[in-house]
């Protein structure tokens, strides 16, 4: 099994109802587009609706960090590229980069942590061996990319120089 690096997953166009009073896409819709890209990524990893129906397991997002790097306006074509940043027994660390599809500039990034959940008891559960193997292969393929400059950040006030 081979995964493209990065895994280009989703394209969408900025809709009129997504534009806020500042004349650009509202922050909530960046999250929506990233959520659509997450669905496509999970489909590619075999963690889709059919997986949920078959196993009664799913993934729940437990943390995310978004960087807004550039405005996108009405009608802007968007391209979202996804990558698996890491995996362990119960967690999937992944992220997306959003680009203006025709200008090529990066507009935003999101880094997420998701936990594999047994929906019957609403608690975390280990990935089954077949899915863990796929996730490990994807993580190894994506680890060969240049480091994601947007991953692993935290929000804080930096000390001011004296």
Helices and strands as residue ranges (DSSP letters): E 7-13, G 16-18, H 27-44, H 49-55, E 57-68, E 77-87, E 91-100, E 106-118, E 123-124, H 129-143
